[in-house]
Amino acid sequence: MRIESSDSAGSFLDHVVVAARTLDEGARWVESRLGAAPVSGGKHPLMGTHNRLLKLGERVYLEVIAIDPDAPAPGRARWFGLDSPEMAERLEQGPALIHWVERTDSIEAAARRSPDAIEVLAASRGPYSWRIGIPADGHLPGGGSLPTLIQWDGDAHPADALPDSGCRLLGVEARGGSPRARIETPRGLVVLE
């Protein structure tokens, strides 16, 4: 399956997700590959995670996410499978591109069409509020072969406030739950996995 970036007509790609054991580790990994450093994003009290962000085009970005060691454990499984033993084992090998998120204008309708049982949760951080579809046990939708769905409330989008990184997301390919992102950088084309 090939998903084009939101710079392409008709696409709903919102962001790609790099997970790491720590934000510093994830940010170094991204910078070493793309030549651009993610900037501070914020904390997600609902999930006990925090992130850093890197603009990859108009209303599209890369998110580095990790469990926040200073946050209390959430009362539910974290998103993106971050609580699963399989993800912990994967991240022991180093940071990785683990998933992608698609923007929708009607998350409730999109969640009803999902083959997974999706809970639509409301979240916010600073000026941003959104609704996101997450399986109750936190696993990646479709075993990683389907995107996580998001609907931004209002006009604010994180990519609008990010500095230009000099990088552009060209597209994402999802094969068997292992996404690959093609990114144009000042160093040339880079494929993140």
Buried (B, 14 or more C-beta within 10 A) or exposed (E): EEBBBBBEEEBBBBBBBBBBBBBEBBBBBBBEBBBBEBBEBBBBBBBBBBBBBBBBBEBBBBBBBBBBEEBEEBEBBBBBBBBBEEBEEBBEEEBBBBBBBBBBEEBEEBBEEBEBEBEBBEBEBEEBBBBBBBBEEBBBBBEBBBBBBBBBEEEEBBBEEBEEBEBBBBBBBBEEBBBBBBBBBEEEEBEBE
